[in-house]
Each structure stands twice: as structure tokens, then as C-alpha cells.
């Protein structure tokens, strides 16, 4: 779950940049075997948006930067690029301890 991890992002947060951007990503992911998907903050007039929107965009920018840094660090240390997309999430109680909730993606797509 992305809430507590700087190196995870909720796909719907991409809609802060442009409406339906997350949906466009999913459409490409599910219909193309190879694609390029660019994420840019260039078209946003940061001065004309509210403080709340600026904070959301700042958090999104930080998380994208953290994802990039972690991906590069893992590659340098382990030779593996870890940037990927997991969907859908399965949520279930642990068999050994029902108080613990397990959250894991059913499929993982590498996105290098």
C-alpha cells in the first residue's frame, strides 16, 4: 500500500498531473506489449493552483524521484531494476495471525 512508503505510488495520483492519465497508463499496459509513457510536470502552472494541489504535486514528484533513485540503486548493487507496477491488490488476513492483513499484488509488470 503506497500510503506509508515513499517508494510506492497510487496510480490514481497521476491524475493530479492530467485528468485520466492513470486510465491512459492502464490502457497502454493492457493493450501494448511495449510502450513509452512519459510523466511531465511541464504543463502545470504552479502559481495558479491551490496550496493543497501544490502539496499533492510535491508529494507525487518526491515519490517519483524516490522510485527512480531506488530503481537505480538496486540496479547498481544487485543488477536488477525493480521499477514495476502491481495490480490488482489482494487483501486478506494472515492465516497464522488473523489480526495481520496481507496486501500483495496479483500481477507485477516490470516497467523499465
PLY file of the C-alpha trace (Angstrom):
ply
format ascii 1.0
element vertex 112
property float x
property float y
property float z
element edge 111
property int vertex1
property int vertex2
end_header
0.00 0.00 0.00
1.52 3.32 -1.04
0.44 5.37 1.98
3.47 4.64 4.19
6.14 4.02 1.60
7.97 6.81 -0.22
8.92 4.33 -2.93
5.32 3.38 -3.75
2.73 5.42 -5.52
-1.00 5.12 -6.02
-1.63 5.12 -9.77
-4.64 7.42 -9.39
-2.25 10.14 -8.18
-1.13 10.57 -11.78
-4.50 12.22 -12.40
-3.18 15.23 -10.42
-0.99 15.96 -13.45
-3.62 15.44 -16.10
-7.17 14.07 -15.92
-7.43 10.41 -16.98
-3.63 9.96 -17.02
-3.86 6.85 -14.83
-6.51 5.39 -17.12
-4.29 6.10 -20.14
-1.45 4.22 -18.44
-3.66 1.19 -17.76
-4.94 1.18 -21.34
-1.38 1.10 -22.68
-0.31 -1.54 -20.16
-3.19 -3.86 -21.04
-3.13 -3.37 -24.81
0.53 -2.91 -25.82
3.42 -5.30 -25.29
5.89 -2.41 -25.49
5.16 1.25 -24.91
6.60 4.53 -23.68
4.72 6.54 -21.06
6.07 9.96 -20.17
5.21 11.77 -16.96
5.77 15.52 -17.02
5.05 18.46 -14.75
5.83 20.96 -17.55
2.23 21.86 -18.40
1.25 22.79 -14.84
1.13 26.47 -13.88
2.16 26.00 -10.25
1.35 29.61 -9.35
-2.30 29.37 -10.39
-3.18 26.22 -8.41
-4.20 25.94 -4.76
-1.83 25.14 -1.91
-3.44 21.71 -1.50
-2.84 20.91 -5.16
0.76 22.13 -4.85
1.28 19.81 -1.86
-0.19 16.83 -3.74
2.03 17.54 -6.74
5.06 17.95 -4.48
4.40 14.59 -2.84
3.90 12.97 -6.25
7.15 14.50 -7.51
9.05 13.30 -4.42
7.69 9.77 -4.72
8.56 9.58 -8.42
12.09 10.77 -7.60
12.39 8.19 -4.79
11.19 5.46 -7.17
13.83 6.45 -9.70
16.61 6.61 -7.10
15.69 3.24 -5.58
15.49 1.64 -9.02
18.96 2.91 -9.93
20.44 1.97 -6.54
19.08 -1.58 -6.78
20.49 -1.89 -10.27
23.94 -0.70 -9.19
24.04 -3.00 -6.14
22.15 -6.09 -7.33
21.99 -5.76 -11.13
18.18 -5.75 -11.02
15.85 -2.92 -11.98
12.89 -3.04 -9.61
10.61 -0.37 -11.11
7.31 -2.17 -11.63
3.53 -1.98 -11.41
1.48 -4.36 -9.28
-2.24 -4.83 -9.92
-4.78 -5.80 -8.65
-4.07 -5.91 -4.95
-5.20 -8.89 -2.93
-6.12 -8.07 0.64
-6.62 -10.91 3.12
-5.98 -11.79 6.76
-2.88 -13.79 7.57
-3.58 -17.48 8.30
-1.04 -17.51 11.12
-2.30 -14.27 12.70
-5.74 -13.05 11.54
-5.05 -9.62 13.08
-2.39 -9.04 10.41
-3.61 -8.09 6.96
-1.62 -9.20 3.91
-1.68 -6.86 0.91
0.01 -8.10 -2.25
-0.36 -7.54 -5.99
-1.71 -10.41 -8.05
0.36 -9.47 -11.12
3.59 -7.48 -11.37
4.71 -5.82 -14.61
8.35 -4.67 -14.84
8.38 -1.11 -16.23
11.89 -0.46 -17.38
0 1
1 2
2 3
3 4
4 5
5 6
6 7
7 8
8 9
9 10
10 11
11 12
12 13
13 14
14 15
15 16
16 17
17 18
18 19
19 20
20 21
21 22
22 23
23 24
24 25
25 26
26 27
27 28
28 29
29 30
30 31
31 32
32 33
33 34
34 35
35 36
36 37
37 38
38 39
39 40
40 41
41 42
42 43
43 44
44 45
45 46
46 47
47 48
48 49
49 50
50 51
51 52
52 53
53 54
54 55
55 56
56 57
57 58
58 59
59 60
60 61
61 62
62 63
63 64
64 65
65 66
66 67
67 68
68 69
69 70
70 71
71 72
72 73
73 74
74 75
75 76
76 77
77 78
78 79
79 80
80 81
81 82
82 83
83 84
84 85
85 86
86 87
87 88
88 89
89 90
90 91
91 92
92 93
93 94
94 95
95 96
96 97
97 98
98 99
99 100
100 101
101 102
102 103
103 104
104 105
105 106
106 107
107 108
108 109
109 110
110 111
